[in-house]
Amino acid sequence: MGLDQYAEAVDEDGNVEEIAYWRKHPNLQGWMEQLWLNKENPEVKEFNCVSVELNLDDLSELEVAVRNQELPETSGFFFGNNSDADYKDEDLEFVQKAKQVIKEGRSVRYRSSW
């Protein structure tokens, strides 16, 4: 068990393509959870097995947070240790890929399970 995280591109027909995967990147999880809380006002109380859609502004904010080492310190029983440095290049690669996906007319969503 552990924190598994996915980014997916979704087209207008509902076809899903995985564009990124992380294993135990807790601070990214914390950043995405805060985004989800700000956007959704969810009845679901736990950011587990749910998704949040990212737009170009969200991706730009994520890029700044990654570059400036400002992902929020996040912990959880299954989350593992801070892995920001290990994932920095992959995070930035994801941001660029996700921006391109949106420019192509598809949407991008993040989901996780633990």
Helices and strands as residue ranges (DSSP letters): E 4-10, E 16-23, H 26-40, E 51-54, H 56-67, H 84-103, E 107-113
